[in-house]
């Protein structure tokens, strides 16, 4: 028996209670093995519906390790898919960079009864549903009522928007990636959501946020073409930005300048509304980030009524209690 085989068996035993709950609620996607915390850094094994997706972030699999994974997939009745994501490999070798029209849209997975499109081969470098964000989607399904208006920023494939719309809320999904919103449209269809209440704005987040918050687009940015929208207040804002990104309109930097994103979100929020915000930067301490959130609310002139944190679920263990993904829910007066 290989060392990896032993680690896989241990991980499955640790998750037994969680997997029972997930399967009972209609979920067939979870992290089977979180290598960075369970003895094999650089390796992640996920179940996505009919797929057992193995992501290798550096190095290669030894033959005995591949045999262990093949046995696991066979035992679970799943199709084994390997994604090599290590440095030095071209994009085509990452089992990823395909044109959107070449992607099989027939594959899906389920989470709490909602269906999501997944990819065996993707134009991006992930299968379109981030599993560590499950706790946030669960919160959205449980706390966003039918009458709510929701702004979903950096929407990607709109899984958060779909979750927020479960009870019938009206959702505006914002992302610059056209192919991402195509998949978001597919996710809308898979869940039978009303297209009149599930909207897509293909645009950079910055000009959209500046306009919604009433600040407007100013300076050199105003000279660029952008989608025009009217100021509007929302009951719920979902802010799930990448760790670091640049655009013609601004820079996303979750380490050095989180307030640049959060402040206009607060200004576009109805009194009593809530913001679900994330920070993916592993080097940012949760307590330090909390202080940033509180100071930003104060500077925006919004009273912070409540602040709670959502932890990733048990299939994303963090031995030091500091998971890279930090999820906060802010209520503002």
N, C-alpha and C positions, 0 to 999 in steps of 0.2 A: 504494500500500500504506500503510495507517494505521500510526501509531507503535505501537499496541497489537498489530497483526498481527506486527510485527517482534519485539516482546517475547515474544509467545506462541511464535513459532517458536524463539527462543533458549532459552526455558524448556524446551521439548520436547526440544531437542537436548541440553541439560545433563542431562536426566533419562533419556536413552536407556538407559544401563546399568541404572539402577534399574527402569525400566519393564519391561525384559526379564526381570529377576529376579522382579518382582511377577507378571507374567503367567505365568511358568513355574511359580510356586508356587500359582496359582489365586486371585490377587487382582485384582479389577477396580474398585478404588476407590483414588484417590490425588489429591493436590493437583497439578493441572495447572499452575497459575500462582499464586505466592505474592507478590501485588502489593507488600506492604510491604517486601519485600527484593529485588524484581525489577523495580522501576521504575514501579509504579503503586499507591501507597498507597491503601487504601480499596477495593481490588478483589481478590477471591479467586475462582479458578476451580477447581472440583473435579469429578472424575469419580466418580459413585456408580452402579455397574452400568450401567443403560440411560440414566442422566441425565448431562448436563453442567450442573452447578449453578453459576450465577454469583451471587455474593453481593456486593452493592454497599453499602458501609458509609457512604458519604456522597456527595453529588452525584448526577449522572445520567450515563448513557452518551451519548456523542456518536453520531450516526448511523453514522459510519464505524467506531466501536468495536463497535457492535451488529452491523454487517455482518461484522466480523472474527470475532466470537464465533459468529455463525450459520454462517459458513464452517467454523470449527473443528468445531462440532457435527456439521455435515453430513459433513465429512471423516472423523470418528470414528464415524459411524453412531449418534449419540446424540440424545436429546431435550433441547433447550435449555430450561432453567428459570431464570428471573430472580427473585432475592429482593432487594428493597430493604430495607435494614436501617438506613438513615440516621436521624439525629436529626430530630425534628419530624414523622415519619410515624406515623400511628396504627397500632395493632397489626394491624388488619385489612389494612393496606397492606403489611405485611411478608411477605405471602404465607405467613402462619403460623398465626394464632390460630383454628384450627378445632376443633370438638369432636372428641373421639377417635373417636366413632362415624361421623364423616364422612370419616375418613382411609382411603385405599386401602392395605390391608395386603398387596396382591399384589406390591408392588415390593420387590426385594431386591438386595443386592450381596454380593460374596464377598471374604473375606480369609483367605489360607492355607487355602482350602477350606471355611472356615466361612461360613455364610450369616447375613445380618443384614437385618432389615426396615429400609427407608428410606422417607422421605416426600418426595413432590413438594410437598405442602402439609402443614404440621405444627402441632399444638397449641403447640409450642414455637417457638424461632427457630433451629433447626438440624435437620439431617436424621437425627438419632438415632445417629450414629456419628462420633466425633471422630477425624479422620484423623491428627492429630499425636500421638495416644495409641497409634498402631500399634506403636511400639517396646515399649511396656509390655505390650500384648496378646501380642506375639510372645514376650516373656520369659515370660509366664504359660503359654503353650502349651508352651514348652520346659522349664520348670522345676517345674511343679506336678504331682506324681505322683498316681496313681489313689487312693492311700490317704489323701491329704491332706484336711484340713478347712480351708475357706476362708471368711473373712468379707469380704464386698464392701460397703464403706460408701459412701454417696452413689452408689448403684448405677446410677441413672438408667435406661437401657434394658438394663442388665445385660450389656453387651458384654464387660466385663472378667470377669464371672462366667462367661459362656459360654466365654471363652478359657481360664479356669482349669479348667473342667470337661472340657476336651477329652479328657484321659486317664481321666476317670471320677471326679475328686475331688468331694467333697460340698461344696456352696456354699450359703451363706446371704447373700441379697441384701437390703440395707436401704436404703429410700428412702421419703420421706414422700409422694411423688407417685404417686397411684393409676394415672394414665394411663401413667406411666413403667413401672411394673411390669407393666401390661397388655402393653406392647411387649416387656418382658423375657420375659414368658410366651410371646409369639410367637417370640422369638429362641430360647428353649428348644426349642420345637416344631420350628422350622426345622432344628435341629441334632440332633434325636433324643435329647435328654438325658433321663435318668430323672427324672420328676417327684418321685420319692421322695428324690432326692439333690440337688435344685435347688430351694431354698426362697426364699420371699418374706416379708419382714417389713416391712409398711407402717407405718412409725413414724419419728419424728424420731431422728436418729443419736445425740444426746446421751443420752437415757435408756437406749437399747439398750447403748451403750458403757459407761455407768456400771454397769449391772447385770452385763454380761458380765465386766467387770474386777473385780467384787467390791466396788466402792465403794457401789453402791446409789444410789437416787434420794433426795435429801435436801432439806430446807428447803421453800420454796414450791413447787418443782418437784414434790415428792412429792404435793402436793394436786391436781395435774392428772391427768386420765386418761392412761394410757400402757400400751403393750403390756408385759406381764410376761414376762421370760425369766430363766432360771437362769444363774449364773456358768458360764463355759465358756472353755476355752483353744483356740486355733486354731493350725494349722501356718503358715498364710499369712493376712495381713490386707492388704486393698487399701484404701488411704486416698486418695481422689481428690476432695477437697472443692472447693466453689466458692471464689472469691477472698474474697468477703464476703457473709455472709447472717445473718439474725436469725431466731430462732424463740422460742416461749414458754419453751424450755428452755435457750437459750444463744445465743451469738454465734460465728459462724465468722469469723475474721480471720486470714488467712494472713500478713499483714504484721506485726501486733502481737502475736499470741498463737497461734502454731502449736502450742506444747506442750499447749494445752487439748484438742486433738484427738489428738496423738501419744501423750501419756503413757498414757491409758487403753487405747490400742491396744497399747502395750508390755506393759501389765499383763494383757491378754487373749491374749498370745502364749505359745505353748509354748516351753520352752528349746530353742534351736536353730532356732526358727521365723524367718520372714522377713516383713517389712513392705514392700510396694511403696507408696511415698508420692509424692505430687505437690505441686507448688506452682505455680500459674498466675499469680501476681502478677508482672507484668513488672518492677516496681521492686525486686524482691528479688534480690540478687546470689547466685549459686550458692554461692560460698564462705561468705558470711554465713549462708545457710540451712544449710549443712553444719554450721557451728558450733552452730546451734540444735538440729539433730538430735542431735549428740553430747552436748550439755549436757542435753537432755531425757532421753536414755537413762541418763545418769549419775544424774540426780535421781530417776528411776524405779527405780533400783537394778538396772538391766539392763546387763550387760557387752555392749558393741558388738563383735561378732566380726568383722564386715565391713561396709563401706559402699561401694557402687558407684553410679555415675550412668549412666543410659541417655539417649542423645541422640535427639531426633526424627530421622527418616530424611531422605534427601537432598531430598525434595520440600518440606521446610520449612527452607530455608536461613536461616542467621543470620550475617550478615557479621561481627558483632562477637564471635561465639562464645558469646553469652549468649541462647539462645532463651528466650522467655517461659515456656514449659512446661519445668519442671525435674522430672525423674523420678529418684527414689533407691530403691535396694533395700538395706534394713538387715537384717542377721542379728544376732540377740540371743541371748546365753547365758542 
